[in-house]
Amino acid sequence: MMAGVLGITDIWTYVLGTVAIVLLPGPNSLFVLSTAAQRGVAAGYRAAGGVFVGDGVLMFLSAAGVASLVQAYPSLFLVIKYAGAAYLGYVGLTMLRGAWRRWRTRNDPAAPRLIDAAEPAAMRSPFRKAMVISLLNPKAILFFVSFFIQFVDPGYAWPALSFLLLGLIAQVTSVLYLTALIFTGTFLAAQFRRRHRLAAGATTGVAALFLGFSLKLATATA
């Protein structure tokens, strides 16, 4: 069987676990959904591209042995955790600024109806923002540190092939899920274009979720 040849110990358990983990709500998927809803399909895919690149980097680092380094030095993970919490808090606060600007112009028919025009310039690069969120996302880091590497047979002669197949499965799962979110976001975008208050309220809600992710991450004990 291909999975056995490529040194994967239990491919179907990995597939089911990966699907379950990808479907868990997190900052990556929320950022892609909100970007698609605010700015359309193309921007949504740019954000998704940032997630794919960030996850790809984490996969490479895991395969290169950095996962063992993180496990051996918990203080290193703490640094990443607090950096991630700070960045998620920054994203949330920036979104709140955009929501406030939209709320102030809610009765102005000439005001821009897309979040992109209301947000500070620093938030107008969905690819870069999504990539940084992915790289600092402890959910993703823990996936590659504690789950991803469990399915590679340490005795297999070419472990790079095992990591490649595992990474491909994870990325395909992520592509399918984020694509569904992006096209869900197009429906929301149509609603936002017609309703200033709805757009401002939705952006405030997303910002609150990012602040919640930040607080939860900063206070997590495990």
N, C-alpha and C positions, 0 to 999 in steps of 0.2 A: 504494500500500500504506500502511496506517495508520502503520506504524513510520517510513516515509520521510516522510510528511506531518507527523508529530510530531517530526521532527528527530533521530531515533535512527539512528545510523550502521549498527549491526549488531545487531539485537535478539536473534537466536538465539544469537550468541556471548555476549551479555550474560546471557541466561537460563541457558545451560549453566554459565557461570562463576559466576553467583549461586548456583545449586543446589550446585555443588561447594564454594563457600566456606561456605555455610550449614551444609552437612553436616560440615564440619571440626569436631572437638571443641573446645570453648572454654568459658570461664567462664559465658557466658550460658546455653547449652544445659544445662550441668551444673547450674547453679543451679535452673533450671526443673524438670529431672528430679528433683533431690533434694528440692525443695520439694513436688512432687506426691507423691513416695514417702513423705515424712514427714508431710504434712498433708492430702493428698487433692487431688481434681480442682479444686475451687474455688480453693484456695490456689495450685495450679499455674497456673491461668489468671490469677490476680492477678500472679504473678511474670512470666508471659508478657506481660501488659499493660505491665509496667514495661519489658520489653525492647522492645516495640513503640514505646512513647513515647520511650525513649532513642534508638532507631534513627531514629525520625521527626525528632527534634531534630538528629541528625547529618546526616540528609538535607537538612534545611532549611539548616543551616550550610554544607554543601557547595554547595548551589544559590546561597547568598548570597555565595559567594566566600571563605569562611573556609578552604576547602581550599588555595587559593593562598597564603593567609597562613601556613598551617602549613608548606607546602613552602618558602616564602621564609625562614622563621625556624625552623631545626631545633631551636633551644633551646626553643621553645614546645612542640614535640612531646616533647622530653625531660622537660619539666615534667609533661605529661600522662602520659607513660609511667611516671614514678616515682610519681606520685599513684595511678595505676591499680595499680601493683605493691603499694604500701602498703595500698590498700583491699582487694585480694584477700588479702593476708596477714592483715589484720584479720578478714575473713570466715572464713578458714581457722582462725585461732586461736579464734574464737568458736565455731565448730563443734566444735573439739576440746574445749572446755569442756563443751559439751552432751553429747558422747560420754562424757566422764569421769563426768558426773553420771548418765548412764544406766547406765554400767558399775557404779557404786557401788550402784545400786538394782536390779541385774539379778535378784537373788533375792527381791525384794519384790513379791509379787503385787498389792499395792495401789498400786504406783508407776505414774505415768503412762506409757503405752506409745507416746505420740506424741512426736516430737522437739520439737514446739512447746512442750510443757510443760517440757522439760528444758533448753531453750536460754534464755540471758539475754533479758530483755525487748527489748534492742536489736535482736535478730535476728527479731522477730516481725512484721515489716512487709515481706512478700515483694515487694510492688509497688515500694516505695521502694528496697529493696536491689537489685532487678534493674535498676531504672532507672539507679542510680548505677554499677553494674557495666557496663551497656551504654555509658554516657557515657564511662567511663574505660577502655573495652576497646580497646586499640590495633589488634586485629584488625578491629574494626568501623570505627575511624577510618581505618585504611589502606585499607579497602575503599572508603570514600566519597571519600578523598583521591586515590587512585591508580587505582582501577578504575571506580568509579561514573561519574566525570565524563568518562571517555574516550569514552563512547558518545553524548555530546551534540554535535551538529553546531554549531560555534561561529558558523556563518553563518545559523542558523535564526532566524527573526524572533521566535518565542515560546519561548525556552528553558525557561520555567517549565513548559510542557506536557510537554516532554521529561523534565525532572526528575520531574514528577508520575507519568508512566507508568513510568519506571525505579524510582521509589520504590514504586509499587504492586506491581510484579513482585517486588521484594525482600521487601516485607511479606507478600504472599500466600505466597511460598515459606517464609518464617519461620513464618507461622501454621500451615501444614500440617505442618512439621517439629516444631514445639514441641507441637502437638496430639498427634502420635504419641508424643512423649516423655512427655507428661502422662498419657496412658492406659497407657503402659508403666509409669509410676510407680504407678498404682493397684494393679497386681499386686504390686509390691514393698511397697506399704503394707500389704497383707494379710499378707505374711510378717513385716514388722516388728512388727505388732500382736501376733503370737503369740510372737515370739522377741526377748527383750531383748538377748541377746548379739549376734544378727545385726544388730539396729538399731544398737547401739553400734559394732560393727565396720564397718558400712557408712558410718556417719557419720564415723568416723575415716578411712576411705579417701577419702571426698569431701573432708574437711578437708585431707588430705595432697595431694590433687590441686590444691586451691586454693593451698596453700603452694607447690606446684611451679609453678603458673602465675605466682605472684608472683615467685619466684626467677628463672624463665626470662625474664620480662618485664624485671626489673631488670637482668639481665646481658646482654640482647640488644644486639647492636651495630648492628642494622638494623631 
